[in-house]
Amino acid sequence: MSLIPDYPSDLREEHSDWHMIRSIPMGEPGSGLEFLIFHYNFIREFHQWYDDQPFADQAAVAPWTEIPSEFKMRELGWNARLAAAEDRIVNHPETFANLDELGSFIETRIHPWLHTTAAEFYDEPVLARISSANLSDHFYQIHGLVDAWASSWLQSDTTARDDAWFGS
């Protein structure tokens, strides 16, 4: 089972609240950067709690390094549009003008599919619900991958990047 025991209610509510009353609506300028920053910081907060738990399993919450190959099946919704989105993110990060554009692209094109597919594949409906997706270790694998994509963008042309990373 990949549900995290004794999960703090304040973390669950923080994630749910952000999605319900975020300051910049999805798709609006600034929303992609806000998406990346919120989830980056949220994962850090999670690890401040989780890493000290007696049941902590770092391998279970380790970021994916790529979309799992077993997800790339037509039956799970994998299609040419998603393949092209992944290719652009992974192989052509320099085509995004800034982190906001990258974050919006991820949030609207591939992020929802990752959650619903993981929910189906792992038989964890909680992953498809904003209010409780973060109760699953797969949430942290997904968002670790998103963070890796943002890092890849930052490394794609560091001399041209004026956007600040997520802070220290």
Residue pairs with C-beta under 8 A, 6 or more apart in sequence:
2 60
2 122
2 124
2 136
2 137
2 138
3 124
3 126
3 135
3 136
3 137
4 50
4 135
4 136
4 137
5 55
6 53
6 55
7 134
7 135
8 49
11 42
11 45
11 46
11 49
11 134
12 131
12 132
12 134
12 135
14 42
14 45
15 42
15 130
15 133
15 134
16 130
16 131
16 132
18 38
18 42
19 130
20 130
22 31
22 34
22 38
23 34
24 30
24 31
24 34
25 31
26 35
26 104
26 107
26 108
27 104
27 108
29 100
30 100
31 100
31 103
31 104
31 107
32 99
32 100
32 101
32 102
32 103
32 104
32 105
32 106
32 107
33 98
33 99
33 100
33 103
33 163
34 103
35 103
35 104
35 106
35 107
36 99
36 102
36 103
36 106
36 146
36 147
36 150
36 166
37 166
39 143
39 146
39 147
40 147
40 150
40 166
41 166
42 134
42 143
43 140
43 143
43 144
43 147
46 61
46 134
46 140
47 61
50 56
50 61
51 58
57 137
60 137
61 137
61 140
61 141
61 144
62 140
62 141
62 144
63 140
63 141
63 143
63 144
63 145
63 147
63 148
64 141
64 142
64 144
64 145
64 148
65 145
65 148
66 90
66 145
67 86
67 114
67 145
68 121
70 121
71 78
71 114
71 117
71 118
71 121
72 78
72 83
76 117
76 120
76 121
77 113
77 116
77 117
78 117
81 109
82 109
82 110
82 113
85 105
85 109
85 110
86 110
88 95
88 105
89 102
89 105
89 106
89 110
89 149
89 152
90 149
90 152
93 102
93 149
93 152
93 153
93 156
94 153
94 156
94 157
96 102
96 105
96 153
98 162
98 163
99 150
99 153
99 154
99 163
100 163
102 149
102 150
102 153
103 150
106 146
106 149
111 142
111 146
114 142
114 145
115 127
115 128
115 133
115 139
115 142
116 127
116 128
118 124
118 127
118 136
118 138
118 142
119 125
119 126
119 127
119 128
122 136
122 138
124 136
124 138
126 132
126 133
126 135
126 136
127 133
127 136
127 138
127 139
133 139
134 140
154 161
154 163
154 165
